[in-house]
Amino acid sequence: MFIDVKTSLFAIYLFLIGDSSALSNWTYTENPSIAVLIVLFSLLVVVYLMNLLIGLLNIAIEEDNNRVSYLMQKAEILAEIELFYLLPNQRRWHTWFPEVIYYYADVDKTRVEIERLIEKGEWDTKEQELTEMQKNLLVELKIKHDPIDNKVIMEKLKIDNEELKIRNGELLEKLKSHDGKLDKLEELLKEIHKNNS
């Protein structure tokens, strides 16, 4: 097979899939260099290419294989099953769909997440008071939080206050420029009245 270039390439392809019949014309005991070349070929080419392929696939799988995408896909599948494959009386079964679902959350992770939400200003709801569950969470996790004394809200108020000062300054400048025009208008009206009388 090694007389022609085409057949030698085919022999290499056969080596890749594990067929070493192309070297059956030579005995390994009389030609130890062939045995060394076969071992080097299997180590360097086959193992290297397989590891390269596995590495590339692993990188591609890691991008899509995270916990959030798994849970999102699971939720979509469950919603599809509930909508299209369950009968109406099955949807009302309390054993399948309980009114109360118990959820376990790690205390440390919950505390960190709530503190992050408080720092970003996303913890407080649009209502004035916190909901009962939020208050209970703050008490149980021993987090001190005063929604009125929130740093993020105070910073937003400072920014709004600075913007109002800038706008007020602009309005005062416009009024001052209009004051001069009003004074001139009053003088013109007085002169008109004098001329008419």
C-alpha positions in Angstrom: 0.0 0.0 0.0 3.0 2.3 0.4 4.0 2.2 -3.3 1.5 4.9 -4.3 0.7 8.2 -2.4 -3.0 7.6 -2.6 -2.9 4.1 -1.1 -0.4 5.3 1.6 -2.9 8.0 2.7 -5.5 5.3 2.8 -3.2 3.1 4.9 -2.8 6.0 7.3 -6.6 6.4 7.5 -6.8 2.7 8.3 -4.3 3.2 11.1 -6.5 5.9 12.5 -9.4 3.5 12.7 -7.2 0.7 14.2 -6.5 -1.4 11.1 -2.8 -2.2 10.8 -3.2 -4.7 7.9 -1.2 -2.4 5.6 2.0 -3.5 7.5 1.2 -7.2 7.3 4.0 -7.7 4.7 6.7 -7.0 7.3 7.3 -8.9 10.5 7.9 -6.8 13.5 10.8 -8.9 14.8 12.9 -8.4 11.7 11.9 -4.7 11.4 11.7 -3.2 14.9 11.6 0.3 13.4 8.1 -0.4 12.1 7.0 -1.4 15.6 8.5 1.9 17.0 6.8 3.9 14.3 3.4 2.2 15.0 3.7 3.0 18.7 4.7 6.6 18.0 1.9 7.0 15.5 -0.7 5.7 18.0 0.6 7.9 20.8 1.2 11.1 18.9 -1.6 11.1 16.3 -4.5 9.0 17.6 -4.3 10.0 21.3 -3.5 13.6 20.5 -6.3 14.0 18.0 -8.8 12.3 20.3 -7.8 14.5 23.2 -8.0 17.6 21.0 -11.5 16.5 20.0 -12.6 15.8 23.5 -11.2 19.2 24.7 -13.1 21.1 22.0 -16.3 19.3 22.8 -15.8 19.8 26.5 -15.4 23.6 25.9 -18.6 23.7 23.8 -20.5 21.7 26.4 -19.4 23.8 29.3 -20.8 26.9 27.7 -24.2 25.5 27.5 -24.1 23.1 30.5 -24.6 25.4 33.4 -27.2 25.1 36.2 -29.4 28.0 35.1 -29.9 26.8 31.5 -30.6 23.3 32.9 -33.3 24.6 35.2 -34.8 26.9 32.5 -35.1 24.0 30.1 -36.6 21.8 32.8 -39.1 24.5 33.6 -40.1 24.8 29.9 -40.5 21.1 29.6 -42.6 20.9 32.8 -44.8 23.8 31.6 -45.3 22.1 28.2 -46.3 18.9 29.9 -48.7 20.7 32.2 -50.3 22.6 29.4 -50.6 20.0 26.6 -50.4 16.6 28.1 -52.5 16.7 31.3 -56.2 16.5 31.5 -58.0 19.3 33.4 -58.9 17.0 36.3 -55.2 16.0 36.6 -54.2 19.7 36.9 -56.4 20.0 40.0 -54.7 17.0 41.9 -53.2 18.3 45.1 -50.7 15.5 45.2 -49.2 16.7 41.9 -49.7 20.4 42.4 -49.7 21.3 46.1 -50.8 24.7 47.3 -47.6 25.0 49.5 -44.2 24.1 48.2 -41.4 23.9 50.8 -38.1 25.3 49.5 -34.7 24.9 51.2 -32.3 27.8 50.8 -28.8 28.1 52.2 -28.7 30.8 54.9 -25.3 32.2 53.9 -26.1 32.4 50.2 -29.5 34.0 51.0 -27.9 36.6 53.3 -25.3 37.5 50.6 -28.0 37.8 47.9 -30.3 40.0 50.1 -27.4 42.2 51.0 -26.5 42.5 47.3 -30.1 43.4 46.5 -30.2 46.0 49.3 -26.9 47.6 48.0 -28.3 47.8 44.5 -31.6 49.2 45.7 -33.6 46.3 44.3 -34.8 44.9 47.7 -37.3 47.5 48.5 -40.7 47.2 46.7 -42.5 50.1 45.2 -44.8 50.2 48.2 -43.8 52.2 51.2 -43.5 49.3 53.6 -41.8 45.9 53.1 -43.9 42.9 52.7 -44.3 40.6 55.7 -42.1 37.9 54.1 -39.3 40.4 53.5 -39.5 41.6 57.2 -39.4 38.0 58.4 -36.4 37.2 56.2 -34.5 40.3 57.6 -35.3 39.3 61.2 -34.3 35.6 60.7 -31.1 36.4 58.8 -30.2 39.2 61.3 -29.8 41.8 58.6 -30.3 45.4 59.7 -32.1 47.4 57.0 -34.0 50.6 57.2 -35.8 51.3 53.9 -36.0 55.0 54.7 -32.2 55.2 55.3 -31.2 53.3 52.3 -27.9 54.5 50.8 -29.0 53.9 47.2 -32.1 56.0 47.6 -30.2 58.8 49.3 -27.7 58.8 46.4 -30.5 59.0 43.9 -32.0 61.9 45.9 -28.7 63.7 45.9 -28.4 63.3 42.1 -32.0 64.5 41.6 -31.3 67.4 44.0 -28.2 68.4 41.9 -30.2 68.2 38.7 -32.9 70.4 40.3 -30.3 73.0 41.3 -29.0 73.1 37.8 -32.4 73.5 36.3 -33.3 76.2 38.9 -30.1 78.1 37.9 -31.1 77.9 34.3 -34.6 79.1 35.0 -33.2 82.0 37.1 -31.0 83.1 34.3 -33.9 83.1 31.9 -36.0 85.1 34.4 -33.3 87.6 34.8 -33.0 88.0 31.0 -36.8 88.4 30.8 -36.8 90.9 33.7 -34.9 93.4 31.6 -37.3 92.9 28.8 -40.3 93.4 31.2 -38.8 96.6 32.5 -38.4 97.9 28.9 -42.0 96.9 28.2 -43.3 98.8 31.2 -41.4 101.9 30.2 -42.8 101.7 26.7 -46.3 101.3 28.1 -45.8 104.4 30.4 -44.6 106.4 27.4 -47.7 105.3 25.4 -50.0 106.4 28.2 -48.2 109.7 28.5 -48.5 110.3 24.8 -52.2 109.4 24.7 -53.1 111.7 27.6 
